[in-house]
Amino acid sequence: MVDIYLVRHGEAAAKWGEDPDPGLSPLGRQQANQVRDKLEANASLNIISSPLLRAQETALPLSNVLRQSIVVEDTYREIPSPVGIEDRAAWLKGFMKQNWSEQGPDIQQWRDTIWSSLFEREADIAIFTHFMVINAVVSRLTDADATVCCVPDNGSITHIRLERRAIKLVELGHQHKTLVN
């Protein structure tokens, strides 16, 4: 049995369409400390992060207290956008109204790679990642076709479990009132 915690990064210092790789806002740093407080009891927890700064900064307080290094994996990067930064927010807004079954091969491959990587885990792990990554996983677990099947808040922790080559949802992380911020 392997417990996997999908942690949505803390609040970023800039919106998704404003900066390609912002760090955390002051609130985001508080959320990172709250994540640390919730997960620090598992001293052997491995830590993986998206390569993006806001995810790594969210992982840092837990990494420090557990004295575990952060392993950066591109697999857990946010959803690839086919447009430039100036059009990303509009593209994402439209994407979030669609279904997974409507997506092209690049998005399907991104989602499949995330899903298959979870089966490779052999020890309890916290994965610091993004809104759509969590939706890609939870939609598979719940057989939802909508690209947005949950609304994980910044700093939320979605708990899933790998057991006997099957993944199950243990608990959704705290949900936000709006789609993204």
C-alpha positions in Angstrom: 0.0 0.0 0.0 1.4 3.4 -1.0 -0.2 6.7 0.1 0.1 9.5 -2.5 -0.7 13.1 -1.6 -1.3 15.4 -4.5 -0.7 18.9 -3.2 -1.8 21.9 -5.2 0.8 24.6 -5.0 0.2 27.6 -2.8 -1.2 30.9 -4.2 1.1 32.2 -6.9 2.4 35.8 -6.9 0.9 36.2 -10.4 -2.0 34.8 -12.4 -1.5 32.0 -14.9 -1.7 34.3 -17.9 0.6 37.0 -16.5 3.9 35.2 -15.7 5.2 31.9 -17.0 6.8 30.8 -13.7 5.9 32.9 -10.7 6.9 32.1 -7.2 4.5 32.2 -4.2 2.6 35.2 -2.8 2.8 35.8 0.9 -0.5 33.9 1.3 1.1 31.1 -0.8 4.0 30.8 1.6 1.5 30.5 4.5 -0.3 27.7 2.6 3.0 26.0 2.1 3.6 26.0 5.9 0.1 24.6 6.4 0.9 21.8 4.1 4.1 21.1 6.0 2.1 21.0 9.3 -0.4 18.5 7.8 2.2 16.1 6.3 5.2 16.3 8.6 4.1 13.4 10.7 5.1 11.0 7.9 8.9 11.2 8.4 9.7 8.9 5.5 7.5 10.7 2.9 9.3 11.2 -0.4 8.8 14.6 -2.0 8.3 15.2 -5.8 7.6 18.6 -7.4 6.7 20.0 -10.7 9.6 22.0 -12.1 7.6 25.2 -11.7 8.7 27.6 -9.0 5.4 27.9 -7.2 5.3 24.1 -6.7 8.9 23.8 -5.6 8.4 26.7 -3.1 5.3 25.0 -1.7 7.3 21.8 -1.2 10.2 23.5 0.5 8.9 23.8 4.1 8.1 20.1 4.1 11.4 19.3 2.6 13.2 21.3 5.2 11.4 19.7 8.2 11.7 16.1 6.9 15.2 16.7 5.7 14.2 15.1 2.4 15.4 16.5 -0.9 12.8 17.6 -3.5 12.9 15.5 -6.6 11.8 17.6 -9.6 9.8 15.6 -12.2 8.5 17.2 -15.4 5.6 14.7 -15.4 3.7 16.8 -12.8 4.1 20.1 -14.7 0.9 22.1 -15.3 -1.1 21.3 -18.4 0.7 22.2 -21.7 -0.8 25.3 -23.3 -0.8 25.5 -27.1 -0.8 29.3 -27.0 1.6 32.0 -25.8 1.4 33.5 -22.4 -0.8 36.5 -23.5 -3.5 34.0 -24.6 -3.1 31.3 -21.9 -5.9 32.5 -19.6 -8.5 32.6 -22.3 -7.3 29.2 -23.6 -7.6 27.7 -20.2 -11.0 29.1 -19.6 -12.3 27.5 -22.8 -10.4 24.2 -22.0 -12.0 24.0 -18.6 -15.5 23.9 -20.2 -14.6 20.8 -22.3 -14.3 17.1 -21.8 -11.3 14.9 -21.8 -12.7 12.9 -24.7 -12.6 16.0 -26.8 -8.8 16.5 -26.4 -6.2 15.9 -28.9 -3.3 13.5 -28.7 -0.9 15.9 -26.9 -3.2 16.5 -24.0 -4.2 12.8 -23.8 -0.5 11.8 -23.7 0.1 14.4 -20.9 -2.8 12.9 -18.9 -1.8 9.3 -19.6 1.8 9.9 -18.5 0.6 11.4 -15.2 -1.7 8.4 -14.6 0.8 5.7 -15.4 3.5 7.4 -13.3 1.4 6.9 -10.2 1.7 3.1 -10.6 5.5 3.3 -10.4 5.4 4.6 -6.8 6.8 2.3 -4.2 6.8 4.5 -1.1 4.6 7.1 0.4 5.0 10.4 -1.5 3.8 14.0 -1.7 3.6 15.3 -5.2 3.5 19.1 -5.4 1.7 20.0 -8.6 -1.1 21.9 -10.3 -4.9 22.3 -10.6 -5.3 20.5 -13.9 -2.9 17.6 -12.9 -5.1 16.9 -9.9 -8.2 17.0 -12.2 -6.5 14.7 -14.6 -6.0 12.1 -11.8 -9.4 12.6 -10.0 -11.3 12.4 -13.3 -9.8 9.0 -14.0 -10.6 7.8 -10.5 -14.2 8.9 -10.7 -14.8 8.1 -14.4 -15.6 11.8 -15.1 -15.2 13.1 -18.6 -15.3 16.8 -17.7 -11.8 18.3 -17.6 -12.7 20.0 -14.3 -14.3 17.4 -11.9 -13.0 19.0 -8.7 -11.7 22.5 -7.7 -8.7 21.9 -5.5 -7.8 25.1 -3.5 -4.3 26.4 -3.3 -2.4 24.3 -0.7 -5.0 21.6 -0.7 -4.0 17.9 -0.3 -5.8 15.2 -2.3 -5.1 11.8 -0.8 -5.1 8.8 -3.1 -3.8 5.2 -2.4 -2.1 2.7 -4.6 -3.0 -0.8 -3.4 -2.7 -4.1 -5.3 -2.1 -2.3 -8.6 -5.2 -0.2 -8.2 -5.6 3.4 -7.3 -8.4 4.7 -5.1 -9.4 8.1 -3.9 -9.1 8.4 -0.2 -10.0 12.1 0.2 -10.3 15.1 -2.0 -8.4 18.1 -0.8 -10.1 21.3 0.3 -12.2 22.7 -2.7 -12.1 26.3 -3.7 -15.3 28.3 -4.5 -14.1 29.4 -7.9 -12.3 27.5 -10.6 -8.7 28.9 -10.5 -6.7 31.8 -9.2 
